[in-house]
Amino acid sequence: MTVLSFFKKYWLQLALWLIIFLPVFSFILVSVVLLVFMYWPQKFEAIDFTQFSTDQSRLVLLAHGVKDNTESWVDPLKKTYQQHDYPGQIMALDWSSYAQNPLRCAIEAKRIGHLVGKQIVQSKNLVSAHLIAHSCGAFIIYAACEAIKANNSEVVVHTTYLDPLSIYGIDSNYGLRHFGSCADYSDAYIDTEDGVTGSNVLIPNTHTYDVTAIRLRTNHSSRPHNWPTLYFQQLVADGVAPDYFSDRRLKERSPAGVLEVLD
C-alpha cells in the first residue's frame, strides 16, 4: 500500500486523531507533568527549623510572600515590634529559596508552615502566637496554625493576612475558603486594586479591612499588592495593631465575615 492510498483509506481516522485525540492527549500529558512539578516533594534543607523553638510565652511569626525575602517588610516590621517592646519573641521566616516559582509557592508554603508550627508548639511555655504573612506566605501561617492547634489547642492563635494569595495548585479559591478558619481570631488587609486572586476581596473567615482609599488619599507610591504590609507596619508603630490575646473583645467589635472600608 502506498502512502497516498493509505491516506485515502484512513483519512477520516487521521483527521479525527489530529482534531480530537491529539489535543486531548496533549492536554492530559501537559496537565500531569504540571501537577507532578507543582507537588514534587522538597526537603527544605535551606531552612533551619530549630530557629523556631522558643522559651517565650508569646510570639509573633512573620512570613514574606512569593519572589520576596525578609528585607522588604519582614525585617522592618520585626524591628518595629522590638522598638515597641513586644512582650515575647518575634520570629522572621526566610523561605525565599522555595518562594521563587508562583506555580509551586503555595504548596511549598503550606508544607513549610506545618513544619514551622510543629516546631513552635513544642514549647511548653507557649500561650499565644500571632502569625502574620503577605501574599503566598498566607499558606505558611494557615498551615502553622493547623499544626499548633492539632498539637496544643490551648494556644491562642491570631492570624493576620496581608493581601493573601488564594490559589493553591489548581484550586483558585482555596485561600478564600480556608484562611482564618483555624485561628481563634483572624484579620486581613487588602487593596482592591490588586489583581492577585484572593488579595482584593472579603476573606470570609476574617475581619477584612479594605485599605485602598488610604493609599489613594495619601498618594502613596507603593504597589497595591505591597501596600497592606506597609499599612500594618504603621499600625504596629502607632501601637494600635489588633492583638486578640490582649483584647478578647475583638470578636465583638470586628467580627469575621465583615468587609470594613477604611478611608
Disulfide bonds with the S-S distance in Angstrom:
Cys105-Cys136 2.27
Cys145-Cys182 2.14
